[in-house]
């Protein structure tokens, strides 16, 4: 026990040293030639100690989760736990954002010169704008899109256009949308962990998903919203490949199917979950090009599921819908991506040194997921190596199957993140860009004993980051 704890602390220390090195080396590079284009390497932030209206609420939420989170997560009825997790994650994210004030922390974030709300008026004719979208990606094209619009498929700006059309226009509503929807990502991860690795591990993961340092950025960028869409795509896929009931490894293996109206009704749920997952995966790919790497996490879910062959036709049918709609409307994803790569190297992406960011990006991720997640990943790796033969066993089967199954899921997310890192298309700002992947790493907290101490470390990191730095997103 003590030896494992020392190894956890050693892993956390190595991660902390990586962050310190990234700060020191990055500061030198930025002062010498300015090629990092960030104010506080490796984060897109500037040093500005401050407190705000959200400070008391953030402290209260942190204390409450550290003190009561693990016990409540173990005792609450499952549906009540999901509701409590969403509500608490929402409160945590809002309170951290309000440390910077309403305008600077929420309402003004998506209205800057780089953001989506700057182009709302250019979508008065949505079909026409979609047909013309690729003509404005390159920085030397007439009326080129702002950086974030050019850097994403049109489903991202179109989300805020549609909000504006229904009367929820402006930065305030956009910020509230991103925080409220983004906070559901933790619920989607909990649902996935429960059906793939069992309820015990899901309950142990819940406080770590709620009290995440990632909330510093979940409340300040549209990537929190993207994270939720991607997370629900994975959750629906997990429900589909495990029979749709969320209680067994397959339909009809226990009384779960009969309790919900028979095998036919369960079958309909499986098909609906598979088709819905495909729809959301398609939408995910049209919110962010980089989130195509969620295919790695989806592959991990398929490996862990029993019904994967049966659900694939409906999954692919759903997956085709969003691409088909956008293609028929005149937007061509591959052409836009090709132009994005060119635009990327026209701007700061072409100047930022790969040799620094390829290892500094993981340092950013340490700050997003916290040292507790690093220690949890160490334990997950040990479980995966020692019990690899148990991975393909149902979580309901006798034997220690649950831990290696969860380990496979979190390491699939880590693999996707590393692929994004090596691609060279994620140099800097990954504290925002990699939020969808980071949410899945947080589930590694389920492996940790003494959760209150680790949760306190997570909360302290988030509060220090939010109060000592002014983040750009």
C-alpha positions in Angstrom: 0.0 0.0 0.0 2.7 2.5 1.0 4.9 1.4 -1.9 2.0 2.1 -4.4 1.4 5.5 -2.8 5.1 6.4 -3.2 4.9 5.3 -6.8 1.8 7.5 -7.3 3.7 10.5 -5.8 6.7 9.8 -7.9 4.6 9.8 -11.1 3.0 13.1 -9.9 6.4 14.6 -9.2 7.7 13.7 -12.7 4.6 15.3 -14.2 5.1 18.4 -12.0 8.8 18.6 -13.1 7.6 18.4 -16.8 5.4 21.4 -16.2 8.1 23.4 -14.4 10.5 22.6 -17.3 8.0 23.7 -19.9 7.5 27.0 -18.0 11.2 27.7 -17.6 12.2 26.7 -21.1 9.2 28.3 -22.7 9.8 31.6 -20.9 13.4 31.7 -22.3 12.3 30.9 -25.8 9.5 33.5 -25.7 11.8 36.2 -24.4 14.5 35.5 -26.9 12.5 35.2 -30.2 8.8 35.4 -29.3 8.0 32.3 -31.5 5.8 30.6 -28.9 3.0 33.2 -29.2 1.8 32.6 -25.6 2.0 34.9 -22.6 2.8 32.3 -19.9 4.3 29.3 -21.6 3.1 26.6 -22.0 -0.4 28.1 -21.4 -2.2 30.7 -23.5 -2.4 33.1 -20.5 -0.8 36.0 -18.8 0.2 36.3 -15.1 -2.5 38.4 -13.4 -3.3 37.6 -9.8 -7.0 38.4 -9.1 -10.1 37.5 -7.3 -13.7 38.0 -8.4 -17.3 37.4 -7.7 -16.9 33.7 -8.3 -14.2 33.2 -5.8 -16.4 32.4 -2.7 -18.6 30.0 -4.8 -15.6 28.2 -6.2 -14.1 27.7 -2.8 -17.4 26.5 -1.4 -17.9 24.0 -4.2 -14.3 22.7 -3.8 -14.6 22.2 -0.1 -18.0 20.5 -0.5 -16.8 18.0 -3.1 -13.6 17.2 -1.2 -15.5 16.7 2.0 -18.6 14.9 0.9 -18.1 14.0 -2.8 -16.7 10.5 -2.4 -19.3 9.4 0.2 -22.2 10.9 -1.8 -21.0 9.3 -5.0 -21.0 5.9 -3.3 -24.5 6.2 -1.7 -26.7 8.3 -4.0 -29.1 6.4 -6.3 -27.6 6.2 -9.8 -29.9 8.7 -11.5 -29.6 11.1 -8.6 -25.8 10.8 -8.8 -25.8 11.7 -12.5 -28.0 14.8 -11.8 -25.8 15.8 -8.9 -22.7 15.4 -11.0 -24.0 17.6 -13.8 -25.3 20.3 -11.3 -22.0 20.3 -9.4 -19.9 20.4 -12.5 -22.0 23.3 -13.8 -21.6 25.2 -10.5 -17.8 24.6 -10.4 -17.4 25.8 -14.0 -19.6 28.8 -13.6 -17.9 29.8 -10.3 -14.4 29.6 -11.9 -15.5 31.6 -14.9 -17.0 34.3 -12.7 -13.7 34.7 -10.9 -12.9 36.8 -14.1 -16.3 38.6 -13.9 -19.4 38.1 -16.1 -18.1 40.0 -19.1 -14.5 38.9 -19.1 -15.2 35.4 -17.9 -18.3 34.4 -19.8 -20.1 36.9 -22.0 -17.0 38.3 -23.8 -15.1 35.1 -24.4 -16.8 34.1 -27.7 -17.0 37.7 -29.1 -13.3 38.4 -29.5 -11.7 38.9 -32.9 -10.9 35.2 -33.2 -14.2 33.8 -32.3 -17.5 32.5 -33.8 -19.8 35.3 -32.8 -17.9 37.7 -35.0 -19.4 36.1 -38.1 -23.0 35.6 -37.2 -24.1 38.3 -39.7 -22.3 36.4 -42.5 -24.6 33.5 -42.1 -27.8 35.3 -43.1 -28.0 32.9 -46.1 -26.9 29.6 -44.5 -26.8 27.4 -47.7 -25.0 30.2 -49.6 -22.4 30.6 -46.8 -21.8 26.9 -46.6 -21.2 26.7 -50.4 -18.8 29.6 -50.1 -17.2 28.6 -46.8 -13.9 27.2 -48.2 -13.3 30.4 -50.2 -12.5 32.3 -47.0 -10.3 29.9 -45.1 -6.9 31.1 -46.3 -5.6 34.2 -44.6 -4.9 36.0 -47.9 -8.4 35.3 -49.3 -11.0 38.1 -49.5 -12.9 38.4 -46.2 -11.0 35.6 -44.6 -12.7 34.0 -41.6 -11.4 34.7 -38.1 -9.0 32.1 -36.7 -11.4 29.8 -34.9 -14.0 29.9 -37.7 -11.4 29.1 -40.3 -9.9 26.4 -38.0 -13.2 24.5 -37.6 -15.9 22.9 -39.9 -19.0 25.1 -40.2 -21.1 23.2 -37.6 -19.1 25.1 -34.9 -20.1 28.6 -36.0 -23.5 27.4 -37.2 -24.4 26.4 -33.6 -24.2 30.0 -32.5 -26.0 31.2 -35.6 -28.9 28.9 -34.7 -28.8 30.1 -31.1 -29.0 33.6 -32.4 -32.0 32.7 -34.7 -34.0 31.4 -31.7 -33.4 34.5 -29.7 -30.4 33.4 -27.7 -27.9 35.7 -29.4 -24.9 37.4 -27.9 -21.9 36.4 -25.8 -23.9 35.8 -22.6 -26.1 33.2 -24.1 -23.3 31.6 -26.0 -21.2 31.3 -22.8 -24.1 29.9 -20.8 -24.7 27.3 -23.6 -21.1 26.2 -23.6 -20.9 25.8 -19.9 -24.3 24.2 -19.4 -23.9 21.7 -22.3 -20.2 21.2 -21.6 -20.9 20.2 -18.0 -22.9 17.2 -19.3 -19.7 15.7 -20.6 -18.9 14.3 -17.1 -22.3 12.6 -17.1 -21.6 10.9 -20.5 -18.3 9.6 -19.2 -19.9 8.2 -16.1 -22.6 6.4 -18.2 -19.8 5.0 -20.4 -17.7 3.8 -17.4 -20.7 2.2 -15.8 -21.7 0.1 -18.7 -18.2 -0.9 -19.7 -16.4 -1.3 -16.4 -19.1 -1.4 -13.7 -20.9 1.0 -11.4 -18.3 0.8 -8.6 -15.6 2.4 -10.7 -18.0 4.9 -12.2 -19.0 6.1 -8.7 -15.3 6.3 -7.7 -14.6 8.4 -10.8 -17.5 10.8 -10.3 -15.9 13.3 -7.9 -12.8 13.5 -10.1 -14.9 14.2 -13.2 -16.8 16.9 -11.4 -13.9 18.7 -9.6 -11.6 18.9 -12.6 -9.0 21.6 -13.3 -10.3 21.3 -16.9 -13.2 23.4 -15.8 -10.9 26.5 -15.9 -11.2 26.1 -19.7 -14.5 24.3 -20.0 -16.2 27.6 -19.1 -14.3 29.8 -21.4 -14.4 28.2 -24.9 -16.6 26.4 -27.3 -14.4 23.3 -26.9 -16.4 22.4 -23.7 -19.5 22.1 -25.9 -17.5 20.0 -28.4 -16.3 17.8 -25.5 -19.9 17.1 -24.5 -21.0 16.2 -28.0 -18.1 13.8 -28.5 -18.6 12.3 -25.0 -22.3 11.5 -25.6 -21.4 9.9 -29.0 -19.1 7.5 -27.0 -21.7 7.0 -24.3 -24.4 6.0 -26.8 -22.0 3.7 -28.5 -21.2 2.1 -25.2 -24.9 1.6 -24.4 -25.4 0.1 -27.9 -22.5 -2.4 -27.7 -23.6 -3.6 -24.2 -27.2 -4.2 -25.0 -28.7 -0.8 -24.4 -29.9 -1.4 -20.8 -26.8 -0.1 -19.0 -27.1 -3.0 -16.7 -25.7 -6.1 -18.5 -23.1 -7.0 -21.0 -25.8 -7.9 -23.5 -29.5 -7.9 -23.9 -31.4 -10.7 -22.3 -28.5 -12.0 -20.1 -30.2 -11.0 -16.9 -33.6 -9.7 -15.9 -32.7 -6.2 -17.2 -34.4 -6.7 -20.6 -37.5 -8.2 -19.1 -37.8 -5.4 -16.6 -37.9 -2.8 -19.5 -40.6 -4.5 -21.6 -38.8 -7.5 -23.2 -36.1 -8.2 -25.7 -37.9 -6.3 -28.5 -37.9 -3.1 -26.6 -34.3 -3.6 -25.6 -33.4 -4.2 -29.3 -35.0 -0.9 -30.2 -32.9 0.8 -27.6 -29.8 -0.8 -29.0 -30.6 0.4 -32.5 -31.6 3.9 -31.3 -28.4 4.2 -29.3 -26.2 3.0 -32.2 -27.9 5.4 -34.7 -27.7 8.3 -32.2 -24.1 7.6 -31.6 -23.4 7.7 -35.3 -25.3 11.0 -35.6 -23.2 12.6 -32.8 -19.9 11.2 -34.2 -20.8 12.8 -37.5 -21.6 16.1 -35.8 -18.4 15.8 -33.8 -16.3 15.6 -37.0 -18.1 18.8 -38.3 -17.4 20.7 -35.1 -13.7 20.1 -35.1 -11.4 18.4 -37.6 -9.1 17.1 -34.8 -11.9 15.2 -33.1 -11.9 12.6 -35.9 -9.3 11.1 -33.5 -12.3 10.1 -31.3 -12.3 7.1 -33.7 -9.6 5.7 -31.4 -11.8 5.9 -28.3 -14.7 4.5 -30.3 -12.5 1.6 -31.3 -11.8 0.9 -27.6 -15.5 0.9 -26.8 -16.1 -1.6 -29.7 -13.4 -3.9 -28.3 -15.1 -3.9 -24.9 -18.6 -4.5 -26.2 -20.4 -7.7 -27.1 -22.8 -6.4 -29.6 -20.3 -4.6 -31.9 -21.1 -6.5 -35.1 -24.8 -6.1 -34.7 -24.7 -2.4 -34.1 -22.2 -1.4 -36.8 -24.8 -1.0 -39.6 -26.9 1.5 -37.6 -23.8 3.2 -36.3 -22.5 3.8 -39.9 -25.9 4.8 -41.1 -26.1 7.5 -38.4 -22.5 8.5 -39.1 -23.4 9.3 -42.7 -26.2 11.7 -42.0 -24.3 14.9 -41.0 -21.6 14.6 -43.6 -24.3 13.9 -46.2 -26.3 17.0 -45.2 -23.2 19.3 -45.3 -21.9 17.9 -48.5 -25.3 18.3 -50.3 -25.3 21.9 -48.9 -22.0 22.5 -50.7 -19.4 22.2 -47.9 -16.6 19.7 -48.7 -14.8 18.5 -45.5 -11.6 17.2 -47.1 -11.1 20.3 -49.2 -11.7 22.5 -46.2 -9.2 20.5 -44.1 -6.6 20.8 -46.9 -7.0 24.6 -46.9 -7.0 24.7 -43.1 -3.6 23.0 -43.0 -2.3 25.7 -45.4 -3.9 28.4 -43.2 -2.4 26.9 -40.1 1.1 27.3 -41.4 0.3 30.8 -42.7 -0.2 32.0 -39.1 1.4 31.3 -35.7 1.3 27.6 -36.3 3.9 27.9 -38.9 6.3 29.7 -36.5 5.7 27.9 -33.3 8.6 25.4 -32.8 7.5 21.8 -33.0 10.5 20.7 -30.9 9.2 22.6 -27.9 5.5 22.0 -28.2 5.7 18.3 -28.8 6.6 17.8 -25.2 5.2 21.1 -23.8 1.7 20.1 -25.0 1.6 17.2 -22.5 2.7 19.6 -19.8 -0.4 21.7 -20.7 -2.5 18.5 -20.3 -1.0 17.9 -16.9 -2.4 21.3 -15.8 -5.8 20.5 -17.3 -6.2 17.0 -15.8 -4.2 17.5 -12.6 -1.7 15.4 -10.8 -4.3 13.0 -9.5 -5.1 11.9 -13.0 -1.4 11.3 -13.6 -1.3 9.0 -10.6 -4.5 7.3 -11.7 -3.0 6.7 -15.2 0.0 5.0 -13.6 -2.3 2.7 -11.7 -4.4 2.1 -14.8 -1.3 1.1 -16.7 -0.4 -1.4 -14.0 -3.9 -2.9 -14.1 -3.8 -3.1 -17.9 -0.4 -4.9 -17.9 -1.1 -7.2 -15.0 -4.7 -8.1 -15.9 -4.7 -7.8 -19.7 -6.2 -11.2 -20.1 -9.3 -9.9 -18.3 -9.9 -7.0 -20.7 -12.3 -8.8 -23.0 -14.4 -10.3 -20.2 -17.7 -8.7 -19.4 -17.7 -6.4 -16.4 -20.5 -8.6 -15.0 -18.4 -11.8 -15.3 -16.7 -13.2 -12.2 -13.1 -12.1 -11.8 -11.3 -8.8 -11.7 -12.5 -7.6 -15.2 -13.5 -4.1 -14.4 -10.2 -2.3 -13.8 -8.4 -3.4 -17.0 -11.5 -2.5 -19.0 -11.5 1.0 -17.6 -7.8 1.2 -18.1 -8.2 0.3 -21.8 -10.8 3.1 -22.2 -8.6 5.8 -20.6 -5.5 4.6 -22.5 -7.5 4.8 -25.8 -8.1 8.5 -25.0 -4.4 9.0 -24.1 -3.4 7.3 -27.5 -5.7 9.7 -29.4 -4.2 12.7 -27.5 -0.7 11.5 -28.3 -1.6 11.2 -32.0 -2.9 14.8 -32.0 0.4 15.8 -30.4 2.6 14.1 -32.9 0.6 15.4 -35.8 2.0 18.9 -35.4 -1.4 20.4 -35.8 -1.8 21.1 -32.1 1.1 23.4 -31.2 0.0 25.4 -28.2 -3.5 26.2 -26.9 -4.0 22.5 -26.2 -5.4 23.3 -22.8 -8.5 24.2 -24.8 -8.2 22.1 -27.9 -7.7 18.8 -26.1 -10.5 19.2 -23.6 -12.6 16.5 -25.3 -9.8 14.0 -24.8 -8.9 15.2 -21.3 -12.4 14.4 -20.0 -11.7 10.7 -20.5 -8.4 10.8 -18.8 -10.1 12.1 -15.6 -11.8 8.8 -15.2 -8.5 7.4 -14.1 -9.2 8.9 -10.7 -11.3 5.9 -10.0 -8.1 3.9 -9.4 -6.9 6.1 -6.5 -7.3 5.3 -2.8 -7.7 8.2 -0.4 -9.7 10.2 -2.9 -10.1 13.2 -0.6 -6.4 14.1 -0.6 -6.2 13.8 -4.4 -9.4 15.8 -4.8 -7.9 18.5 -2.6 -4.9 18.6 -4.9 -7.1 18.9 -8.0 -9.2 21.7 -6.5 -6.1 23.6 -5.3 -4.5 23.4 -8.8 -7.7 24.7 -10.5 -8.1 27.6 -8.0 -4.4 28.6 -8.3 -4.6 28.6 -12.1 -7.8 30.6 -12.2 -6.7 33.2 -9.6 -3.0 33.7 -10.6 -3.4 33.6 -14.4 -5.8 35.3 -16.8 -6.4 32.6 -19.4 -7.0 33.5 -23.0 -9.8 31.1 -23.5 
